[in-house]
Every structure is written in structure tokens, then in C-alpha cells.
Amino acid sequence: MSNLIADWRDRPTHRRVWALAAPMILSNISVPLVALVDSTVVGHLPHAHQLGAVAVGASLYTFLAWAMGFLRMGSTGFAAQAAGRGDGAALRQILLQGLLLAMGLAILLGALGVPLSGVALHFMQPSAELDHLTREFFHTRLFGLPAALASYALVGWFLGTQNARAPLAILLSTNLVNIALNLWFVLGLEWGVVGAARASVIAEWTGALIGLFMTRKALRAYPGHIAWAALALWQSWRPLLAVNRDIFIRSLALQSVFFLITVQGARLGDATVAANALLLNGLLLTAHALDGLAHAVEALCGHAIGARDREALRRSLVVACGWSLLASMGFALLFLFAGHLFIEMQTDIQSVRDTAFLYLPYLAVLPLIAVWSYLLDGLFIGATRAREMRNAMLLTVILLLPFAWALQGLGNHGLWITFLLFMLLRSLTLGAFAWYLRKHDSWFAG
């Protein structure tokens, strides 16, 4: 206990954590703000199926894009450890490999996205109006996929070098452009749901181009040259691909849970799927804010592992855990006492409001349960322990399945209870793997 108190009182660690976390929290908060603006703008159109189309279409796009989240997470861990070693050549190789992977995967997903979305909508069994608008929204969003995946690789790489200002510039520019164009296209030009999708596409390309421009200045701090010949060798790709493979499997399982919630909600009616979308915007707001601290854990812990500094690793975790707990309590109180205002801000469709009000208590509990999984993700990403992340997520999904089956008779209440159980199991399984690695002194192995 005395070590924990001493670690918490270490002022330099607090400064290092917040030097990374503060810009990332500011930039991350802009991501759910876009979803809030989408919901608020479209939510004030006359029909619930318009808001539902944005919710379902965004869920389809997110399923594809966020499943590629390994492009960010894999880049962060390797870049952080290379920065800890002061290896400029490795940093250049990681950046280039990440961007090449992003382009290749964007082409593949773009080709698969249209038929897969048709299959998904068939199983959702939405109303005819919801089906038509969802397809229009999703097909338009696919044009932004190459830029979105490139931004993942860029943000991850910048974080690994402990440069939080560049991700701030990328994410803020992307999301501020998105918000401005959303208001113009949907309300000014009256393009409706498709206007919201077009705004997102333009914004994603804006952010990616800004990120590419900023890499040149960032590389000056780490002298070195790209080993072009190494890019043609399988051995130079193998570590990154192995980590990315495991994070991909983990992300696919995670996004499957979120996607199935949307599918089940769509079967319960347009008002329910729209209400769940508004509530999940609260989760996005919480998750992206707390992820700012998790990103600090990724960079600082990866750097400490690269430098083999056990004390820095421990102190970074203690400080980030303390601040994350305080932040999650703040969000829980916010949704408990002001959640109705959060819903009313997003829509004036009374049926959607009334449905969302019923499930607000679940949203209030969620931050306290979910915070631990975000932090532990940060630790495993920084350590490039992707295999353990994969195994923990697969174990979580397996453990969740019998609960999900048993609770389906409770309708949307059962859906939210299942989701809370998922977040709890996710934290417990990651915690068990972290305890095992600590017990066997394996964080610094390899």
C-alpha cells in the first residue's frame, strides 16, 4: 500500500500522464460529439426511421472500420518501444507498413462492404424505409474508408512517439469539419441522411491528409533511414502482422457484440433502435474520454517496457488508474442526474425520448464497469501483448453467450443487462491475464 501511495504522489508521472492524456481526451471527445451532432441534426427530422438509418448505417460502417482498429493499436505499441530504444529506422518502417496495410485493407473492405451490408440488413429485418435510407448512408460512407484507416495508422504511430499534439490535430480537424458540414448538408442544403454521410467522407479525408503532412516534422526528432529492402522481406512484416492479426480477431469479436446489440434493437422496432443509439452515444462519450488516459498508458507503458524501466511502468499504471476511476465516477453521476437532458438534446421525437428514458439507469452504471477494460487494453497494447488481448476477448464472448440467450426474453432490458455483463467479463478476463503475466514476471520478456 505504501508503494501505491508513493506512486500516486509522484508529480512527474502525473505531468507525463496528463501531457499525453489531456490532448487525447480533447481530441477523443470530438469523436462522440460527431455522433451527437448526427443524432441531434437527424433526430430533429420528422421521422424515427431517419434517425434509425443513421444509427444502423453508422453501426455497419463502424463494424468494418473499427475491426481494423489494430492499425492504430499495433502501431502504437511498436512505435512506443522503438522510441524507447531511440530507433529512428524502426519508427519509419512501422509508419510505412501501417499506411500500406491501411490502403490494402481499405480496398478489400470496400469490395466486401456492399454485399455484407445486404446480408446484415436481411437479418435485421428493418422496415422498408429504414432499409432504404441505411443502404444510402452506408454506401456513401465507404468512400471515406481509405482515409479513416490511414488515420488509424497515423494516430497510433504518433501516440507511440509520445506526440499527442498530432493526433489532436488529426481528430479535431476531422470531427470539426464533420460537424460543420453536417449542419450545412443536412439542414442548409436539405440533403437529409445522405448529407450526414457525405460530411463524414470529406472530413475523414481532411484528417488523413493533415496527419500525413505532420509526419515529416515528427521524424526529425528520431534520425534514421527507411530500410527499403527490408520491406520486401517477410521477416520484417511478421511481428507487426502477428500482433495485428490477434488484435483484429479481438476487435472483430468486440464489434460483433456491439453490432448484435444494434441487430437485436432493430428487431424491437424503430423507436427502440433509435433510443439505443442515443444511449450508446453516452457510452461513446465516456469511452473516448477515458480512452485519453488509456492512450497515455499505451505510450508510457510501451516506452517503459522498451527502456526496461519497471518503476516507470508501475507508476504510470497507478496514476492513470486513479484518474480513470475519478473520471468514471463523474460520468456516472452526470448520466444519473442529467441523463434526461442528454436525451432531450438529441431528439424531439417523443416516442424515442420516452423509450430512452426507461434505460438511462443502465447508462449511468456503465462507466464504472467499463473503465477497467479501457485501462487494461492500454497496458496490453503498449506491451504488444496482442495474443493475451485476443484470448481474453474470445473467452469473454464465450462466457457471455449463455447469459445472452437466457436474457433475450426480457427484450431491451435483457439487451442492456447483457451488455453490462459483457463489459464486466471483459474487465475480469483482462485482469486475470494481467495478473498471470505479473506473477510470472513476463511483461519485460522478449
Phi, psi and omega in degrees: 000322179297324177295320179296316180295318179296320178295318181295328182275000182283102186298319178302325179292319176302316181296318180295318179299312184284335175299327176269318187289319185300309177298323181290325176296315179300314181287321180295322180299331180293337180292305176293337176297326175296315178299321178295318179294317176306310182294319183292315181292307181288330180294344177260006166284165194288338191240145179294328182291339176291315175294320178297324180295320177295320180296311183288317179297318177295325178294319177297315180294317180298322179302317178289310187290312184288337173296339176268015180300344177298337178299325176279310187293319178294319179296321183298310183299312182292320179294321179296317180289324176294320177295322177298328177274349184071033186262093182293325179296317179296322179298319179293321180294318180297318179298311182295318179298319179298317180291321178296318176298319181300316181293316180297317181290326179297318178297316180296313182292326178298323179288326183273339190299316184296307179296323180294324179294324177297319178296316181298317180292329177299318180285333179290329182056052180283171174293162183299319180295317180295319180299312183297311182292325179297316179298317179298315181297310185295315181298324177291318181299332182300335180292342178265359186298316179302319180292321180297316181290323176297321178296324176303310182297319181293314180298316179299318181294315179299319179298320180298329177274009182060034175253099182271346182287323180294312174301325177300315180296318181296308186288320179295316180296317178302311189279329176290320175298319179300313181298312182298314181291327177301311180298319182291311186291318186279312184269318183285306182272350178059043177275354175066217185298320179295328177298321177297322179292318179297321178300318180295320181297311180298319181295320180297319178291326177298312181297318181295319180293323176296318179298315178299320180297327185277348183293327184299314180294321182296326183287342180297333180285347182230086182301146179162177182226150177287130175273087186301323181297327182293334181294338179273357183260135179301323184299329180285338179266337190302312181299315181295317181292324179295314178295315181296324177300313183291320178292326177298313179299317178298315182292324179297318177296318179297311181292332177297321178296311179299319182293319180294330175296318178294319179299311182294322177296322179297327179288341180270359175119160182297320181294322181290315180295324178291318179296317178298324179296319179295319179292320179292339171298327175294320175297318178300317179300313180295311185298318182288328176292311180293333177295337175301318176288324178295323176297322176298321177298316179304307186291313184289319180289321176298318178296317180296321179291319177298324179271358180056047182251095184294321182294318179295322178299311182296315182295321179299318180293316182298313182294315180295322178297316181299312181291325179294320178297315179298317181294320180294324176296322177297316179294321179299315179294322179299312182287330180292318187257341182231016182297325181296325177292323178299319179288314183298329179296329188273334182205152172247013174281112191296324180296323178290317178302311183298321179294316181295322181301326182298329189252010179301322179303327178295319179295324180293325181283331190304314183301323182292331181273321189279337189303324186290326179291326179296314181295316180293325173303316180301317179297313182293324179293314179300327180274000187050041176264063185288328181298318179293322176299316179299310183296322179295318181292317179296320177297320178300313182296319179297316179294330183284328189307312180296326177293317180298319179294318183291331186265357186295337178290347180271008178066224184289333174298315178298325179297315181289323177296320177299318181294319177297319177297322178300313180296322178295312180296325178298317178293318183293319181291318176297319178298322179294318178293321179296319179297319180297316180295322179292318181299323182263010178051050187256357182296329182259009180286147176088000000 
